Structure formats: structure tokens, C-alpha cells
Amino acid sequence: MNRNVLVWAMMAAALVGLMDSAYLTYLSFSPPTSCPIGEFSIFSCNEVIYSQYAHAYGISVALLGLGWFVIALGLILIAWRNVRLIRGVVAWSLLGAVGIAGFVYTEIFLLGSICPLCTIAHIAGLAILALSVASMRTSG
């Protein structure tokens, strides 16, 4: 696949994740039950966003996700200009994938509830990982 197409797809995924994480951050500072995806069987943003696991060391996990996407977008833009730096995007995305694994574990096994809005951010992060690996392979 064309490297420019992969970079544009990474930027699109980063922007989706950025917007989604910004909204999740807003919700995390809003009163409980502010999320429009409330209680729908095992799908509940409220259950996840307002849980005891929604903050790490006093910092909103959604805010950490927002920061991750800001850095990811910056790395993608840098790698677009210098193809050798795509490894930085891959490394950052691997770190994000570890975080995603932890968050999904927490949602499923500790909370028994899945946040659809969080899932959008997770998919965007994993898409950046897959696309950056593909871009690295294309670049040689």
C-alpha cells in the first residue's frame, strides 16, 4: 500500500481518537450519568467512566488517552516528513496497546461493563499501531 495513504489513515485514526478522548475527558469531569450511553446491558459508559478505575494517581484515564493521541498525532506528522522516524510511532503505539489491554481487562473482568466510547478510542489506537507497522514495512 502507498505510504502516503497509510500516513493519512494514521492521521485520521489519531483525529478520531483525539476527538473521542476529548469527549470522554469532558464526561469524566461532568456529573455522573452525563454520558448519553448510560445503561444498556453490558454496554455502559457511565459504569466505566465513573468507576473507581477511571483515575490513575488522581489523573483521569480519559485525559491520559487524550494526551496519548496528541503525542501520537505529533509523531505521525514528524514521521510523515522523515520516514525513518516511523519506528517512533510504532513504539508509541505498542505502549498504547499495552494500555488498551489493561483498560479492556478492567472493563471486562473488573467492571463487567464495556464503554462503547472507550472502545472507539481503543480501536483508533490499535489502528494506528497496525498502520504504522504497515508503513514501516513499506518504507523498508
Beta strands, then each sheet from edge to edge (+ up, - down):
strand 1: 55-56
strand 2: 59-60
sheet 1: 1+ 2-
end
